[in-house]
Amino acid sequence: MSNDERSAPAGGAAPRVPPSAAVQAEYWGEPETIRPHLTAQAPLAVLDYWLELRGTRPFPSRGQFNPMAMRRYLPNIFLLDAAPDGSFRYRVVGSLISEFFGVGNPSGMTPEDVFGANAEVALSPLRICRDGRAPYMHTASASWLYRDRTYVFYTALLLPFGESDDAVDKILCCAEFLSEEEAART
């Protein structure tokens, strides 16, 4: 499958080359465009909650997000600060995500700290979500970070948050993983 076939924006922009061959498909833009590509339960539930919070705004504010409303999915969720200088920093990281990252609790760390030479795989989607002020999702092989993990595939959904409609200052991410055993059954 070519990169053009597995990478599609929700609007009129041209497809892009993903930052890693591990990315199997990626979509961004309006939630209605992303929803048909989400099959994992946690990202779908988090997208529905985000849509409820958003109302008529382009995206909700962080203050509207109640973690207890998503308590079932908290292990799958992480929140990043999107700083005005363009950098990102992990603020809160669920236990399943911390396990996948393999660095203990990455709160306070940057994607560069966590992923080193592979940081662009994490940074590129964050930039698309922040700059486009719209949801982003991808499915990928965990091969770029595998490091003897149980998981081999994952779906990640990134959702923008901001105090004003003009700028994204937080990005909420929800990931769902597929183990080798689960992949063998599908």
GROMACS elastic network, one bead per residue, 0.5 to 0.9 nm:
[ bonds ]
;  ai    aj funct       b0    kb
    1     4     6  0.82313   500
    1     5     6  0.63669   500
    1     6     6  0.70010   500
    1    24     6  0.87396   500
    2     5     6  0.53611   500
    2     6     6  0.66448   500
    2     7     6  0.88441   500
    3     6     6  0.52300   500
    3     7     6  0.59845   500
    3    15     6  0.80658   500
    3    16     6  0.73773   500
    3    17     6  0.56349   500
    3    18     6  0.70401   500
    3    21     6  0.84389   500
    3    24     6  0.83805   500
    3    25     6  0.84592   500
    4     7     6  0.55302   500
    4     8     6  0.72865   500
    4    14     6  0.87049   500
    4    15     6  0.57356   500
    4    16     6  0.68479   500
    4    17     6  0.70871   500
    5     8     6  0.74022   500
    5    15     6  0.82558   500
    5    25     6  0.81267   500
    6    15     6  0.85699   500
    6    17     6  0.89395   500
    6    18     6  0.87165   500
    6    23     6  0.82387   500
    6    24     6  0.59880   500
    6    26     6  0.65291   500
    6    27     6  0.87602   500
    7    15     6  0.55453   500
    7    16     6  0.62165   500
    7    17     6  0.70417   500
    7    18     6  0.70082   500
    7    23     6  0.87204   500
    7    24     6  0.79549   500
    7    25     6  0.53669   500
    7    27     6  0.64485   500
    7   138     6  0.88084   500
    8    11     6  0.85784   500
    8    13     6  0.84127   500
    8    14     6  0.75083   500
    8    16     6  0.73563   500
    8    25     6  0.78339   500
    8    26     6  0.62093   500
    8    27     6  0.52448   500
    8    28     6  0.73672   500
    9    12     6  0.72672   500
    9    13     6  0.62889   500
    9    14     6  0.71622   500
    9    15     6  0.61574   500
    9    16     6  0.82966   500
    9    26     6  0.77511   500
    9    27     6  0.52396   500
    9    28     6  0.50827   500
    9    29     6  0.64275   500
    9    33     6  0.88437   500
    9   136     6  0.89209   500
   10    13     6  0.78713   500
   10    27     6  0.64590   500
   10    28     6  0.53889   500
   10    30     6  0.64531   500
   10    31     6  0.89373   500
   10    33     6  0.59334   500
   10    34     6  0.77218   500
   11    14     6  0.85793   500
   11    28     6  0.82712   500
   11    29     6  0.65974   500
   11    30     6  0.82601   500
   13    16     6  0.88171   500
   17    20     6  0.82762   500
   17    21     6  0.89948   500
   18    21     6  0.69770   500
   18    22     6  0.85946   500
   18    23     6  0.64080   500
   18    24     6  0.86354   500
   18    25     6  0.85414   500
   18    26     6  0.79598   500
   18   121     6  0.81630   500
   18   124     6  0.81929   500
   19    22     6  0.84870   500
   19    23     6  0.76053   500
   19   120     6  0.63689   500
   19   121     6  0.54504   500
   19   122     6  0.87696   500
   19   124     6  0.67962   500
   19   125     6  0.89372   500
   20    23     6  0.57641   500
   20    24     6  0.89942   500
   20   118     6  0.87334   500
   20   120     6  0.82754   500
   20   121     6  0.62225   500
   20   144     6  0.78310   500
   21    24     6  0.72058   500
   21   140     6  0.85704   500
   21   141     6  0.86336   500
   21   144     6  0.86924   500
   22   121     6  0.88648   500
   22   139     6  0.86301   500
   22   140     6  0.52922   500
   22   142     6  0.69908   500
   22   143     6  0.65373   500
   22   144     6  0.64465   500
   23    26     6  0.72282   500
   23   121     6  0.84381   500
   23   138     6  0.68395   500
   23   139     6  0.60846   500
   23   141     6  0.64748   500
   23   142     6  0.89029   500
   24   138     6  0.73350   500
   24   139     6  0.56215   500
   24   140     6  0.50450   500
   24   141     6  0.72064   500
   25   137     6  0.83130   500
   25   138     6  0.54256   500
   25   139     6  0.54197   500
   25   140     6  0.70432   500
   26    37     6  0.89698   500
   26   125     6  0.89525   500
   26   136     6  0.74307   500
   26   137     6  0.56140   500
   26   139     6  0.65519   500
   26   140     6  0.87227   500
   27    33     6  0.77342   500
   27    34     6  0.61279   500
   27    37     6  0.81176   500
   27   135     6  0.84613   500
   27   136     6  0.57765   500
   27   137     6  0.54160   500
   27   138     6  0.63544   500
   28    31     6  0.80410   500
   28    33     6  0.75512   500
   28    34     6  0.65196   500
   28   128     6  0.77545   500
   28   129     6  0.75627   500
   28   132     6  0.84071   500
   28   134     6  0.67965   500
   28   135     6  0.56134   500
   28   137     6  0.62742   500
   28   138     6  0.86804   500
   29    32     6  0.83814   500
   29    33     6  0.67511   500
   29    34     6  0.72129   500
   29   129     6  0.84456   500
   29   132     6  0.74566   500
   29   133     6  0.83089   500
   29   134     6  0.51804   500
   29   135     6  0.56532   500
   29   136     6  0.65815   500
   30    33     6  0.54707   500
   30    34     6  0.67746   500
   30    35     6  0.89493   500
   30   134     6  0.65256   500
   30   135     6  0.67217   500
   30   136     6  0.88248   500
   31    34     6  0.50456   500
   31    35     6  0.59008   500
   31    47     6  0.77702   500
   31    51     6  0.81212   500
   31   134     6  0.80419   500
   31   135     6  0.64920   500
   31   136     6  0.86126   500
   32    35     6  0.54127   500
   32    36     6  0.74232   500
   33    36     6  0.66812   500
   33    37     6  0.79246   500
   34    37     6  0.55684   500
   34    38     6  0.67561   500
   34   135     6  0.77897   500
   34   136     6  0.74660   500
   34   137     6  0.70344   500
   35    38     6  0.52945   500
   35    39     6  0.82775   500
   35    44     6  0.73409   500
   35    47     6  0.81888   500
   36    39     6  0.76730   500
   37   137     6  0.84520   500
   37   138     6  0.88194   500
   38    41     6  0.82341   500
   38    43     6  0.71093   500
   38    44     6  0.64386   500
   38   137     6  0.81289   500
   38   138     6  0.89371   500
   38   155     6  0.78516   500
   38   157     6  0.86028   500
   39    43     6  0.80910   500
   39    44     6  0.72087   500
   39   155     6  0.86759   500
   40    43     6  0.59631   500
   40    44     6  0.64277   500
   40    45     6  0.88975   500
   40   155     6  0.72944   500
   40   175     6  0.86374   500
   40   176     6  0.63726   500
   40   177     6  0.86075   500
   41    44     6  0.52820   500
   41    45     6  0.61951   500
   41    46     6  0.86769   500
   41   176     6  0.78973   500
   42    45     6  0.52530   500
   42    46     6  0.61836   500
   42    47     6  0.85853   500
   42    72     6  0.84807   500
   42    73     6  0.59732   500
   42    76     6  0.73216   500
   42    77     6  0.88888   500
   42   174     6  0.69748   500
   42   175     6  0.73065   500
   42   176     6  0.65035   500
   43    46     6  0.50901   500
   43    47     6  0.59981   500
   43    48     6  0.85778   500
   43    73     6  0.86605   500
   43    76     6  0.86630   500
   43   155     6  0.79406   500
   43   156     6  0.73364   500
   43   157     6  0.60377   500
   43   173     6  0.84905   500
   43   174     6  0.55721   500
   43   175     6  0.65211   500
   43   176     6  0.70572   500
   44    47     6  0.51096   500
   44    48     6  0.62353   500
   44    49     6  0.87044   500
   44   157     6  0.87622   500
   45    48     6  0.51526   500
   45    49     6  0.62850   500
   45    50     6  0.86582   500
   45    70     6  0.81614   500
   45    73     6  0.84325   500
   46    49     6  0.50699   500
   46    50     6  0.60946   500
   46    51     6  0.85977   500
   46    70     6  0.71798   500
   46    73     6  0.79604   500
   46    77     6  0.89561   500
   46   157     6  0.86573   500
   46   173     6  0.89085   500
   46   174     6  0.71959   500
   47    50     6  0.50300   500
   47    51     6  0.61490   500
   47    52     6  0.86348   500
   47   135     6  0.88104   500
   47   157     6  0.80476   500
   47   159     6  0.77939   500
   47   174     6  0.89888   500
   48    51     6  0.51392   500
   48    52     6  0.62997   500
   48    53     6  0.87794   500
   49    52     6  0.50650   500
   49    53     6  0.62941   500
   49    54     6  0.85936   500
   49    65     6  0.87518   500
   49    69     6  0.82969   500
   49    70     6  0.81027   500
   50    53     6  0.50924   500
   50    54     6  0.59873   500
   50    55     6  0.88629   500
   50    59     6  0.78922   500
   50    60     6  0.72390   500
   50    65     6  0.80765   500
   50   159     6  0.76231   500
   51    54     6  0.50353   500
   51    55     6  0.65422   500
   51    59     6  0.80880   500
   51    60     6  0.83594   500
   52    55     6  0.58530   500
   52    60     6  0.89957   500
   53    57     6  0.89264   500
   53    59     6  0.79585   500
   53    60     6  0.57403   500
   53    61     6  0.83345   500
   53    64     6  0.65874   500
   53    65     6  0.73669   500
   54    57     6  0.54331   500
   54    58     6  0.66920   500
   54    61     6  0.80151   500
   54    64     6  0.87716   500
   54   161     6  0.89642   500
   55    58     6  0.81746   500
   55    59     6  0.80402   500
   55    60     6  0.76949   500
   56    59     6  0.82846   500
   57    60     6  0.65924   500
   57   165     6  0.68790   500
   58   133     6  0.74421   500
   58   134     6  0.75796   500
   58   160     6  0.88081   500
   58   161     6  0.89485   500
   58   165     6  0.63174   500
   59   133     6  0.76268   500
   59   134     6  0.76200   500
   59   159     6  0.81055   500
   59   160     6  0.60958   500
   59   161     6  0.55405   500
   59   162     6  0.67727   500
   59   163     6  0.89972   500
   59   164     6  0.87988   500
   59   165     6  0.70685   500
   59   168     6  0.83902   500
   60    63     6  0.82528   500
   60    64     6  0.66466   500
   60    65     6  0.79950   500
   60   160     6  0.76357   500
   60   161     6  0.52500   500
   60   162     6  0.62936   500
   60   163     6  0.75429   500
   60   164     6  0.86854   500
   60   165     6  0.85013   500
   61    64     6  0.55710   500
   61    65     6  0.73515   500
   61   160     6  0.86837   500
   61   161     6  0.50496   500
   61   164     6  0.75033   500
   61   165     6  0.89539   500
   61   168     6  0.89765   500
   61   169     6  0.88786   500
   61   170     6  0.84905   500
   62    65     6  0.54335   500
   62    66     6  0.86879   500
   62   161     6  0.56975   500
   62   162     6  0.64571   500
   62   163     6  0.71619   500
   62   169     6  0.86460   500
   62   170     6  0.70586   500
   62   171     6  0.89894   500
   63    66     6  0.77185   500
   63   163     6  0.82723   500
   65    68     6  0.88749   500
   65    69     6  0.81219   500
   66    69     6  0.55302   500
   66    70     6  0.73435   500
   66    71     6  0.89996   500
   67    70     6  0.53296   500
   67    71     6  0.59697   500
   67    74     6  0.73039   500
   68    72     6  0.82521   500
   68    74     6  0.84741   500
   69    72     6  0.82185   500
   70    73     6  0.54867   500
   70    74     6  0.62755   500
   71    74     6  0.50927   500
   71    75     6  0.82440   500
   72    75     6  0.76939   500
   72    76     6  0.88467   500
   73    76     6  0.53853   500
   73    77     6  0.65531   500
   73    94     6  0.86305   500
   73   174     6  0.80859   500
   74    77     6  0.50776   500
   74    78     6  0.79106   500
   74    93     6  0.84454   500
   74    94     6  0.56321   500
   74    95     6  0.79309   500
   74    96     6  0.86767   500
   74   174     6  0.85651   500
   75    78     6  0.82479   500
   75    93     6  0.77354   500
   75    97     6  0.66991   500
   75    98     6  0.86560   500
   75   174     6  0.89490   500
   76    93     6  0.82547   500
   76    94     6  0.56300   500
   76    95     6  0.72546   500
   76    96     6  0.56524   500
   76    97     6  0.59082   500
   76   173     6  0.81647   500
   76   174     6  0.54220   500
   76   175     6  0.53956   500
   76   176     6  0.64740   500
   76   177     6  0.88655   500
   77    92     6  0.81967   500
   77    93     6  0.63768   500
   77    94     6  0.52772   500
   77    95     6  0.85163   500
   77    96     6  0.82467   500
   77    97     6  0.70599   500
   77   172     6  0.71103   500
   77   173     6  0.55716   500
   77   175     6  0.66231   500
   78    90     6  0.73833   500
   78    91     6  0.75125   500
   78    92     6  0.54648   500
   78    94     6  0.57522   500
   78    97     6  0.72392   500
   78   171     6  0.83768   500
   78   172     6  0.59599   500
   78   173     6  0.52397   500
   78   174     6  0.65135   500
   78   175     6  0.85858   500
   79    89     6  0.85966   500
   79    90     6  0.61189   500
   79    91     6  0.54796   500
   79    92     6  0.51976   500
   79    93     6  0.64909   500
   79    94     6  0.89522   500
   79   170     6  0.68377   500
   79   171     6  0.57263   500
   79   173     6  0.61476   500
   79   174     6  0.88498   500
   80    88     6  0.62513   500
   80    89     6  0.53129   500
   80    91     6  0.51124   500
   80    92     6  0.71147   500
   80    93     6  0.86477   500
   80   107     6  0.88229   500
   80   110     6  0.89155   500
   80   169     6  0.84747   500
   80   170     6  0.55565   500
   80   171     6  0.52548   500
   80   172     6  0.65336   500
   80   173     6  0.80773   500
   81    87     6  0.81696   500
   81    88     6  0.55044   500
   81    89     6  0.52149   500
   81    90     6  0.64269   500
   81    91     6  0.63341   500
   81   169     6  0.59434   500
   81   171     6  0.66233   500
   82    85     6  0.83751   500
   82    86     6  0.66891   500
   82    87     6  0.61345   500
   82    89     6  0.69578   500
   82   126     6  0.85231   500
   82   130     6  0.74832   500
   82   168     6  0.68109   500
   82   170     6  0.52181   500
   82   171     6  0.68799   500
   83    86     6  0.55022   500
   83    87     6  0.53529   500
   83    88     6  0.60858   500
   83    89     6  0.79856   500
   83   168     6  0.88235   500
   83   169     6  0.63481   500
   83   170     6  0.82990   500
   84    87     6  0.73548   500
   84   167     6  0.89446   500
   84   169     6  0.77274   500
   85    88     6  0.89419   500
   86   127     6  0.82728   500
   87   110     6  0.77986   500
   88   109     6  0.86061   500
   88   110     6  0.58817   500
   88   111     6  0.70295   500
   88   123     6  0.81046   500
   88   126     6  0.81027   500
   88   170     6  0.88404   500
   89   107     6  0.76189   500
   89   108     6  0.58678   500
   89   109     6  0.55553   500
   89   111     6  0.69733   500
   90    93     6  0.69925   500
   90   106     6  0.64958   500
   90   108     6  0.52839   500
   90   109     6  0.55971   500
   90   110     6  0.61312   500
   90   111     6  0.76699   500
   91   106     6  0.82573   500
   91   107     6  0.50412   500
   91   108     6  0.57871   500
   91   109     6  0.81094   500
   92   105     6  0.88142   500
   92   106     6  0.81698   500
   92   107     6  0.55996   500
   92   108     6  0.82507   500
   93    96     6  0.84262   500
   93    97     6  0.63788   500
   93    98     6  0.63170   500
   93   105     6  0.70987   500
   93   106     6  0.69440   500
   93   107     6  0.63055   500
   94    97     6  0.53297   500
   94    98     6  0.62149   500
   94    99     6  0.87158   500
   94   105     6  0.87902   500
   95    98     6  0.50489   500
   95    99     6  0.61754   500
   95   100     6  0.86316   500
   95   105     6  0.82397   500
   96    99     6  0.51375   500
   96   100     6  0.62784   500
   96   101     6  0.87252   500
   96   175     6  0.89101   500
   97   101     6  0.61114   500
   97   102     6  0.85555   500
   97   174     6  0.88669   500
   97   175     6  0.76090   500
   98   101     6  0.50822   500
   98   102     6  0.61633   500
   98   103     6  0.67991   500
   98   104     6  0.59556   500
   98   105     6  0.57853   500
   98   106     6  0.68079   500
   99   102     6  0.51560   500
   99   103     6  0.75432   500
   99   104     6  0.70666   500
   99   105     6  0.85599   500
   99   149     6  0.85197   500
  100   103     6  0.84547   500
  100   145     6  0.83795   500
  100   146     6  0.82478   500
  100   149     6  0.69433   500
  100   150     6  0.85820   500
  100   151     6  0.78232   500
  101   104     6  0.77078   500
  101   105     6  0.88072   500
  101   106     6  0.80507   500
  101   114     6  0.70891   500
  101   115     6  0.79289   500
  101   145     6  0.77137   500
  102   105     6  0.85961   500
  102   106     6  0.89661   500
  102   114     6  0.84420   500
  102   147     6  0.80064   500
  102   149     6  0.84866   500
  103   106     6  0.63682   500
  103   114     6  0.67903   500
  105   108     6  0.87176   500
  105   109     6  0.88408   500
  106   109     6  0.53168   500
  106   110     6  0.80300   500
  106   113     6  0.85707   500
  106   114     6  0.70067   500
  107   110     6  0.84808   500
  109   112     6  0.80248   500
  109   113     6  0.58685   500
  109   114     6  0.68057   500
  110   113     6  0.50876   500
  110   114     6  0.64383   500
  110   115     6  0.86682   500
  111   114     6  0.50459   500
  111   115     6  0.57871   500
  111   116     6  0.75290   500
  111   118     6  0.88656   500
  111   119     6  0.55869   500
  111   120     6  0.82776   500
  111   122     6  0.65596   500
  111   123     6  0.68508   500
  112   115     6  0.54140   500
  112   117     6  0.75011   500
  112   118     6  0.79030   500
  112   119     6  0.50852   500
  112   120     6  0.81582   500
  112   122     6  0.87971   500
  112   123     6  0.84743   500
  113   116     6  0.58102   500
  113   119     6  0.81417   500
  114   118     6  0.89397   500
  114   119     6  0.75085   500
  115   118     6  0.51920   500
  115   120     6  0.84594   500
  115   121     6  0.86403   500
  115   122     6  0.80197   500
  115   145     6  0.77967   500
  116   119     6  0.54599   500
  116   120     6  0.88658   500
  117   120     6  0.76481   500
  118   121     6  0.59009   500
  118   122     6  0.76933   500
  118   144     6  0.70748   500
  118   145     6  0.77767   500
  119   122     6  0.54192   500
  119   123     6  0.60739   500
  119   124     6  0.85867   500
  120   124     6  0.56346   500
  120   125     6  0.86114   500
  121   124     6  0.59177   500
  121   125     6  0.73510   500
  121   144     6  0.82987   500
  122   125     6  0.60958   500
  122   126     6  0.66409   500
  123   126     6  0.50854   500
  123   127     6  0.61520   500
  123   128     6  0.87032   500
  124   127     6  0.52428   500
  124   128     6  0.63580   500
  124   129     6  0.87949   500
  125   128     6  0.50440   500
  125   129     6  0.61838   500
  125   130     6  0.85482   500
  125   136     6  0.68463   500
  125   137     6  0.79147   500
  125   138     6  0.84137   500
  125   158     6  0.77298   500
  126   129     6  0.52107   500
  126   130     6  0.60817   500
  126   131     6  0.84349   500
  126   136     6  0.83198   500
  126   158     6  0.73649   500
  126   171     6  0.75199   500
  127   130     6  0.50446   500
  127   131     6  0.56998   500
  127   132     6  0.79486   500
  128   131     6  0.53456   500
  128   132     6  0.55772   500
  128   133     6  0.78088   500
  128   134     6  0.79419   500
  128   135     6  0.85445   500
  128   136     6  0.71708   500
  129   132     6  0.53813   500
  129   133     6  0.55260   500
  129   134     6  0.53395   500
  129   135     6  0.57359   500
  129   136     6  0.57149   500
  129   158     6  0.66694   500
  129   159     6  0.68728   500
  129   160     6  0.63227   500
  129   168     6  0.84098   500
  129   171     6  0.77094   500
  130   133     6  0.50534   500
  130   134     6  0.72174   500
  130   135     6  0.88273   500
  130   159     6  0.87794   500
  130   160     6  0.65104   500
  130   161     6  0.89052   500
  130   167     6  0.77293   500
  130   168     6  0.55324   500
  130   169     6  0.78773   500
  130   170     6  0.83634   500
  130   171     6  0.75215   500
  131   134     6  0.80539   500
  131   167     6  0.83611   500
  131   168     6  0.78398   500
  132   135     6  0.81952   500
  133   159     6  0.85488   500
  133   160     6  0.61361   500
  133   161     6  0.84350   500
  133   165     6  0.87333   500
  133   166     6  0.84112   500
  133   167     6  0.73189   500
  133   168     6  0.63448   500
  134   158     6  0.85504   500
  134   159     6  0.67959   500
  134   160     6  0.61808   500
  135   157     6  0.72319   500
  135   158     6  0.56056   500
  135   160     6  0.64053   500
  136   156     6  0.82105   500
  136   157     6  0.58533   500
  136   158     6  0.51228   500
  136   159     6  0.67595   500
  136   160     6  0.89258   500
  137   155     6  0.71358   500
  137   156     6  0.54231   500
  137   158     6  0.61025   500
  137   159     6  0.88389   500
  138   154     6  0.82696   500
  138   155     6  0.56985   500
  138   156     6  0.55004   500
  138   157     6  0.68330   500
  138   158     6  0.89805   500
  139   153     6  0.72789   500
  139   154     6  0.56748   500
  139   156     6  0.64568   500
  140   143     6  0.84446   500
  140   152     6  0.85761   500
  140   153     6  0.56548   500
  140   154     6  0.55893   500
  140   155     6  0.65456   500
  140   156     6  0.83766   500
  141   144     6  0.73029   500
  141   145     6  0.88951   500
  141   146     6  0.86523   500
  141   151     6  0.88281   500
  141   152     6  0.57588   500
  141   154     6  0.65211   500
  142   145     6  0.56068   500
  142   146     6  0.52427   500
  142   149     6  0.85874   500
  142   151     6  0.67792   500
  142   153     6  0.52456   500
  142   154     6  0.67682   500
  143   147     6  0.81277   500
  143   152     6  0.68306   500
  143   153     6  0.82024   500
  144   147     6  0.85657   500
  145   148     6  0.87904   500
  145   149     6  0.84581   500
  146   149     6  0.53893   500
  146   150     6  0.81700   500
  146   151     6  0.74911   500
  146   152     6  0.71996   500
  148   151     6  0.87150   500
  149   152     6  0.76335   500
  149   179     6  0.88064   500
  150   178     6  0.84654   500
  150   179     6  0.55854   500
  150   180     6  0.66543   500
  150   181     6  0.87878   500
  151   154     6  0.76026   500
  151   177     6  0.60594   500
  151   178     6  0.55197   500
  151   180     6  0.62065   500
  151   181     6  0.89589   500
  152   177     6  0.74771   500
  152   178     6  0.60625   500
  152   179     6  0.54995   500
  152   180     6  0.58184   500
  152   183     6  0.78154   500
  153   176     6  0.85893   500
  153   177     6  0.58572   500
  153   178     6  0.51346   500
  153   179     6  0.69772   500
  153   180     6  0.82871   500
  153   183     6  0.80103   500
  154   175     6  0.66166   500
  154   176     6  0.55232   500
  154   178     6  0.59301   500
  154   179     6  0.88618   500
  155   174     6  0.82315   500
  155   175     6  0.54709   500
  155   176     6  0.53970   500
  155   177     6  0.66159   500
  155   178     6  0.86658   500
  156   173     6  0.67867   500
  156   174     6  0.57271   500
  156   176     6  0.66876   500
  156   177     6  0.88222   500
  157   172     6  0.81860   500
  157   173     6  0.54910   500
  157   174     6  0.52545   500
  157   175     6  0.63105   500
  157   176     6  0.89484   500
  158   171     6  0.63949   500
  158   172     6  0.57326   500
  158   174     6  0.66499   500
  158   175     6  0.87730   500
  159   170     6  0.85000   500
  159   171     6  0.55164   500
  159   172     6  0.51306   500
  159   173     6  0.62330   500
  159   174     6  0.85487   500
  160   168     6  0.58801   500
  160   169     6  0.77146   500
  160   170     6  0.61895   500
  160   172     6  0.64681   500
  160   173     6  0.88791   500
  161   164     6  0.88126   500
  161   165     6  0.89995   500
  161   167     6  0.83828   500
  161   168     6  0.54951   500
  161   169     6  0.62205   500
  161   170     6  0.50393   500
  161   171     6  0.58507   500
  161   172     6  0.73387   500
  162   165     6  0.66606   500
  162   166     6  0.78694   500
  162   167     6  0.59594   500
  162   169     6  0.50497   500
  162   170     6  0.62491   500
  162   171     6  0.86088   500
  163   166     6  0.84395   500
  163   167     6  0.76099   500
  163   168     6  0.77022   500
  163   169     6  0.74172   500
  164   167     6  0.61400   500
  164   168     6  0.78674   500
  165   168     6  0.78334   500
  168   171     6  0.74022   500
  178   181     6  0.80631   500
  178   182     6  0.58881   500
  178   183     6  0.62641   500
  179   182     6  0.50871   500
  179   183     6  0.60406   500
  179   184     6  0.85242   500
  180   183     6  0.50506   500
  180   184     6  0.61510   500
  180   185     6  0.87935   500
  181   184     6  0.51942   500
  181   185     6  0.65874   500
  182   185     6  0.51828   500
  182   186     6  0.66162   500
  183   186     6  0.53051   500
